[in-house]
Amino acid sequence: MNNKTINIKRALISCWDKSGLIPLAGQLAGSGVEIISSGGTYNFLTENKIPVTKVEEITRFKEILNGRVKTLHPFIHGAILAKRTPEHLKELRKEKIEPIDLVIVNLYPFVSQVKKEHSLSEMIELIDIGGPAMLRAAAKNYEYVVVLHHPNQYSHFMEIWEQNQHSITVQESLLLAKEVFFHTAYYDAQIFQYLENLQATGKIPERITRFYHKSRNLRYGENPHQVAAYFKSANDDNNSDDNPQQLWGKEMSYNNYVDAASAISLVYEFEEPAVAIIKHTNPCGMSIDSNLCIAFEKARAGDPISAFGGIVASNRMIDTETARLIKETFFECIIAPDYSGEGLKILQGKKNLRILKNKLSGSAQSLLELKAVGAGLLVQETDRQTFDSEKIQQIGKRKPTAAEENDLYFAWKVVKHVKSNAIVFAKNGQVIGVGAGQMSRVDSVKLARQKAEALGHDLRGAVMASDAFFPFRDGIDEAAQAGIAAVIQPGGSVRDQEVIDAVQEHQMVMILTHMRHFKH
C-alpha cells in the first residue's frame, strides 16, 4: 500500500441518525469543505447554520416519489465513483460533474425497528435504497473517496483529518470501506431474515443469516494450544456493551464464558431467589430460598469440594451478607443482575475474582441454538419449556407430599441443565447429589448417591429427577436403597411398566412429565 492521501474538498452528507453531525459538519465547513445534502439532513444542517448545498441544485432534478428518489443520479454517483485518472476526470469535466471526496451516510433504521410492532408495509418503507448505494459506491472507490457510516466514527475521523492537514490516508480509507461492506451486508441480511421469518411455515426458517464481530481475543480456548476469541452479535442496538458486563477481575477465559452461559440459563429458571454453582457447565450446587444468603449457603453445601473454583450465579442482587459468604470460598467468577455498593466492594477484595453483571434474564436468550458439526450446522429451537402441566401424570399408591412435590419440580428444572445422562437428587430446595454425563442411567444414579453420601447428606425423603426415561428398573431400585422417596422423569420407555412396578414396590411416588430434556 502506498502513502497516498485523499484531500477532502467536497462532502455528501445524508443521515437518518443526526447525532454527532453538527461538530463534524461544522469542522468540515469551517475548513472550506463544500457540503452537499438532501431532505431532512439538509434542513437539519441549515437550521444549525452550517453552509450546505441542496442535492437538487447539483442534479438539477427535484426529489420525486415522496423522497424515494433523490440521490440516485449520475451527478451524484458519477461524482462518487469517478477515479481521479485523466480519463475519468476528463469525462467529469465534460459532464460538468464535480468529484465528491467524502461520503457520510447512515441508513434508515430498519434494523432497530425490526423487533417492534410494525406492519409489513411500515417495515418496507424503512428499507433504505439510496443510502446503501452511496455507501457501497464510496467504499468501492476507497482510493479516492472516504466513507463514514456511523456516528461513532466521527471523532476518530476528525482527529486524523486534522493531523493529516485535512486529508486521509488511503490505508485509513480502506479500513473504513471494509466497515461499510460489513455494515451493508448486515443491513441487507436483516431485511432478508425479517421477510424469511415472516413467511416461514415452521419455527426454523429455510435460511439463516448471522453476523458477529470480535469483541476481544482470549488467551486461549478450552486448552492452551487452541487460539480463541469472543464474538458478540452485530445487532446495531446491542453494540454498546457485552452481556454479561465484567465489572472486576481477571480477563474472562473461553471456559468462563461457556460456564457463565450455563449458569445464567439455570438460575433464571426460577422466580424465587436462586443460586447456582457451575463446574464444567454442570451444576455442582443449586438452591432456592426466600433468603439469598441461605440459598447460597445451601448451594455451596450441596458439594463444597466441587464448588471450589466454580462459577456462582444468582438471579438476585448480591447484598453485603451474601458477598461476605461468597468471599470465603475460591470461585472463578460471580454473576448477578446487580450488586449492592458494599457487596461489590467486598468481592473486589479478591483482585482476580471475575465479577459480572448480567443484564438479561434467561428468557432473552436466542430462540435458536446453532452447533457446528464438521462443515455443516445443526439448528434447533432453544429448550425453553419445562413441562406441559396438562400432560403431568402421577404414579404410585400415594400422592406426593407438598414438600416432595416442591422438590420434584425444583429438581426437574435443575436436571434440564445437567449433561445427559442426567440425575439430580434434591431435598428442601437444595441439590444434594448430581450424576452427569454417564453412559448408562443407573451409573448416573450411583454417582449421585455416592457423591451425596460421601458429603454426609441424608437422602431419606429426598427426590430424584431424571432428564430422560429409565430404560430398566435398576435406577429406581438404586434410588430406593438410598432412601429416595419420589421420582420425576419423562417416561416413554418400552419398560415403563417395569419401572412403575418398582416405584410401587418401594412405596415411592413418581411423576411422569412426558417431556424429555437431553443436554449433550
N, C-alpha and C positions, 0 to 999 in steps of 0.2 A: 504494500500500500504506500502511495506517495504522500508527500507532505502538503498536498494541495489544500487550499482553504476555499470556502464559499463565502463570498461577500454578499451581504443581505441589503438590498436596496428596495425591495418590494415584497409585501407580505399579504397573503389572503387569510382572513380570519372568519370562521363560521362555526360558532359553538352553541350547543344546547346548554351546556353547563358553563355559566359565565364566571364561576369562582376563580379568583386569581387573575382574571383577564385584564383588569384596569392597570395594575402595576406593570404587567408585561406590555400591553399595547401602549401605555404611556411612555415607557422606556424606549420602545421602538420608534414611536412618533417623535419623541424628543431628540432622537439621534438622526432624524431625517429620513426614516424609512416610510415609504408610501404604504398606506394600509387600504386594502380593498375588503369590502364586506357586503353582506346582504341581509334582508329580513330583520329578524329580531336582534341579531348581533349588531347590525348597522345602527339600529335605533338605540341600542344599549350604549355603544361607543359614542354616538352623537350626544346622548343625554349626559354623558360624563365628560363632554367637551374634548374628546380625542378626535383629531382630524381623520376623516375616513372618506373614501370614495365608494359610491354605491356600485355594486356589480352591474346594474343596468346601464350605468354610464360607460362601462367597459364593453359590455356585449352589445349595447345599443338595441337591447331586446328586453322587454319587461317580463317580470315573473308571470308565469301562467299556471293554470290548474291549481289555484289556491296555494301557490308556493311549491307545488311538487316539482316544477322545473324552473330553475333559476341559474344554477352554476354549470349545468350540462351543456356547454357551449365551447366551440373551438377557441374562442378568445380567452377562455379560462383554462381549458385542458391543454391547448397548444402552448400557453404560457408556462404551464407546469411541466409538461413532458418534453419540451424542447431541450436538446443537448446544446451546450454552448460551443458548438462546432461551427465553422464558417458556413457550411451548407444549411444547418438549421437556423442560424442567426439571419442568414440572407432571406430565408423563407419567412421568418417572423417579420423582418422589415418590410417585405413585400406586402404582407397581410396587415401591417400596422399593429402588430401584437407586441406588447412589452413583456419580457420574461418575469415570472414570479419566482422568488428565491426562497421564500419561507411560507409553509402552509400550516396553519393552526386550526385544526378541526376536531371537534368531538361530536359523537353521534347521538341521534335520538335515543331516549332511554328505554329501548326495548328490553334490555337485559334486566334492569332494575324493576321493571313493571311486570315481568312475566309471571311472578308468583302472586300477583294481586288479582283482585276480581275485575277482570276486564272482558268485554265481549271480543269475539274474533275480529270483527270489523275495527274495533278500537285498537287492538294489537297490530293489525295490518297497517294502520296509519302511523304506527311508531317504528315501522321499518324504514331505515334511512337508505336512500339510494345515492344521492349526490355526494354525501359525506364519505362513504367508503370508496367511491370512485376517485375523489380528490386525494384521499389518503394514500390509496394504492398507487396512483399516478406519481405523487411526490416521492413515495418510497422507492418506486422503480427507478426514478431519476435522481437517486440519492447523491450522485457525484456533483450535481448542480443545485439541488433543492433540499432544504432542511424541512423535516416534518415533525410536528408535535401533536399528540392525540389526547393528552390527559393533563389536567391542571398540576398534578404532582411533578411534572417535568419542567414547569416554567422557571422555578428558582434556579435549578442547575443550568438551564439554558442561558438565563440572563447573566449568570456568573461567568460562564466560559465565553459567552459572546463579548462581554466587556473585556475579559482578559485577553482575548484574541483580536482586540481592536475592531469590533463589530463584524467578525467573521467566525465561521465554524469549520473545523477541520473535516475533511471527507471521512476520516475514521469515525469521528463522532456522529456524523450524518448517517453512516451505515448502521451504527448501533441503534439509532432512532428509527431507521427504516425497518430494521428487523423487528422492533417492538410493534410497529404498525401492522406488519403481516400477521403476527400472532394475534393482535387485537381484532383485526377484521375477520380473521379466520374464526376466532372465538365468537364474535358477534353473529356471523352467518350461521355458525353451528347452533347457537342458541335459538335462532329463528327456526332452523330446521327441526331441532328437538321439540320445540313448542308445537309445531304443526304435526310432527310424528306422534307425540303423546296425545294430541287432540284427536287423532284419527285411529289410535291404537285400539285393537279389539281385545287385548289382554293386558295383564299387568306388566309384561315385559315387551317393550317395543321391538320392532324388526331391526332397527339400527340404533346404535348408541354413540353419542359424542361426549367425550370427557376431556376437559382441559385443566392442566395443573401447572404451577410454576414452582421452581425450587425456592424454599424458604431458607434452608440452611444445609450445609454439608454436616454430616455426622462423623464422629471419629472413626467409626467402623460399623458394620452391620451386626448380624447375630454373632459373628465371630470376628476377631481382629484382622483376618486376612480378607474380609469382604468389604468393599467400598460401599458406602450408603449415603443417602441424603433424605431430608424430609421435604415433601412437596405439599402444597396446600391448594385448595380449589381456586381457580381463576375467576370465580364469580366477582364481578365488579363491586357488588355491595358487601363483600366479605373480605376485602383486601387489607383492611386496616390492622387487624390483629389475628394472631393464631388462636385457635381454640383447641386445647386449653392454653391459657396465657401463663407463662412462667414468671413468677414473682421473685424467686430467690433460688440460689444453689447452683450446683454444677450443671453443665450442659446436659440436656436430655440425650440419652442413647437410643439406638434403634429399639432395643428390647424394652426400654422405659416407655416409649410411645405405644408399643404393642400392648403392654400390660395396662397402661393408663386407659386405653380404649376399652379393654375388658372390664376394668374397674368401674368406669363411668356407666357402661351399659348395665352392669349389675345393680349398683345402688339405686339407680333410677327406676328399677322395677317396683320400688316401694314408696308409698305415700308417707309412711311414718319414718321417723329418724332411723337411718340405716348406715352401717359402717361395714365396709368390706376390706379384707386384706388379701391382695392378689400376689401369687407367686407363679411365674411362668404361665400366665394367662388363666390359671385356675384359682378359685377362692380357697385359701387355706384357713381363713377366718371370715365369719359373716354373722351379723346380729342386727336385730331391730329392738328398739326400746323407746319409750316416751322421753327418756333422758339420754342425750347424746353421749355423755361420759360413760354411762353404763353400757350403752351399745358398743362403744369402743373397747371397754374392758372385756366384755363378753366375746367380742370378735377376736381379740388378741389371745384370750384364754382358750379359745377353741383349739388352737395349735400354736402355742408360743414359740416352739422350736422352728417351725416352718415360717412363722411370721417374721423372723429375723431377716432383714434385708429385703422385705417385700414392699409392696405399694399399698398405701392406705387411701381409701376413697370414702367420702361422706356425702350424703345428699342434703346436708345442712351446714350452716356456717360453723366453722371451728371456733369455739369460745376459749376463754382463758384456761378453764379447768381441763378441758379435753386436750388442749395443746400441751399442758404440763404432763399429762399421761402419755401422750404420743412421744414426747421427747425422751421418755425413759427407755425406749427401745430403738435400736438402729433400724431405720427404714430408708429406702432409696428415695421415696417420693411420697408427697401428700397431695391429694386432690380434693378440692371442696368448692362449692359455689361462691364462698367468701370466707373471710377471717376477721375476727374482732381485732382491734388495734393491738391489744396486749397479747392476744393469741398469736398473731403473726410475729410479734417481737420475740416471744418465747421460742417459737420454732426457728427463727433466724439465728438463734444461739448456736445452731449447728450449721456451719458455713457451707457444707457440702450437700445438705438436705435440699432436694428439689421440691419447691413449693409451687403448686399450680392452682390457678383459679379457673375453674371450669364454668363457663357462662351458659352453656347449653345443656338441657336435660337430655336423657336418652332418647326421648321422642323426636329430637331434632336430627337423629342420625339418618343417613341416606335410606331411601325406600328400596334401593337395590344394592346388593353386595356383588363385588367383582373379584374373581380369583383367577390369576394366570395359571394355565396348565399347558406347558410346552409353548407352542406358538399360538395357542388359542386362549379363549377366555370363557370361564364359567360365570354365568349371571343368575342370581336368584333373588327373590323377594326377601328382604330382611325379616328375620323371625321376631315379629313384634307381638304376636299373640301368645297367650299363656295357656288358656284353655277355653272351651266353649261351655258355659255354665249349663246349657240345655242338654249337653251330652254327658255330664258327670254321672257316674254310676257308683253306688256304694255296694260293697260286697262284705258279707260277714254276718254272724249271728247277732251282732250288736251294732249300734251306731257309735261313731267316734264321739268322744267327749269334746266339749268346747275347746279345751286346751289342745287335744290331739288334732282337732280339725284346723285350728290356727297354725299349728306346727306343720301339718301336712301341706297346707297351701304356701307357707313360708318356704319349706324345703323344696317344693315344686318350682317356685320362682328361682331358687338358687341353682338347682340341678340343671336348669336350662342353660346355665353359663359355665358348666363344667364339661371338660373334654370327655367324649364317649370312649369306652363305656363308662357312664357316669352314675355314681351312687352318692347320696348325701344323707347323713344321719343328723337329726336336729331335735332339740328339746328346749322348750321355753324361749323360743325365738332366737336360738343360738345354734350355729353349725358346730357339731361336736365330732364329726368324722366325715372324711371325703375319700372316695375311691375313684380315681380318674385315669382315663387312657389305657385301661387294661384290655387285653384281647378277649377275655371272657367276663361275663357279667358277674358270675359268682366270685371271681377273683377281685373284682371291684368291691363287692360286699365284704369279703375277707379283709381287704386292705383298709376299708373304712372302719371295720371293727377293731382291727389291730391298732390303728392309729388312736382311736378313741379310748380303748382300754389302756394303752401304754401311757396316755396322758391323764389317766385317772377319772375319765368321765363315766358317770353312771348311766348306762344305756337302758336301764329298766324304765319302761314307759316312754322311751324315745320313739321317733318316727323315722321312716326311711323313704326316700324318693329315688326313683329310677327314671332316667331320661327316655328309655325305651322298654319294650316288654321283656319279661323274664322268659327265656326260652325253655327253662326247666324249673322245677320246684326247688332246686338246690339253693338258690339265692334266698328264698323265703325261709327255708329251714335254717340256714346260717344266721339270718337276721333274728329269727325267733330264739335261737340258742343264746344270742347276745342280749336278749331282753327287749327287742323292738316290739312295740305294741300295735303299730299301724303302718300301712304302706300306701304310697301313691305312685301310680305308674300308668302308662298309656293302655296296656292290654293290647290284644291283637295277635297273640301267638296261637299257633295251632294247638298248643298245650295249655291254653288259658284255664281250662277246667282243672288240670293237674295243679296249677298254681292256686286256683281258688280253693281247691280241696285242702291244700297245705295251709292256707290262711285260716280256714275254718277249723282245721285240726289243732292249730296252735292258739285258737281263740283270739286271733288278731282281727283287725278290721282293715279293709282295703278300699281305696278309691281308684276307679278307672277313669282317666281323663279322655281317652280316645284321641289324644294328640301327642305326637312324639316330638322330642327336642334334641335330636342328634346335633353334636357340635364337633366337627373334625378340625 
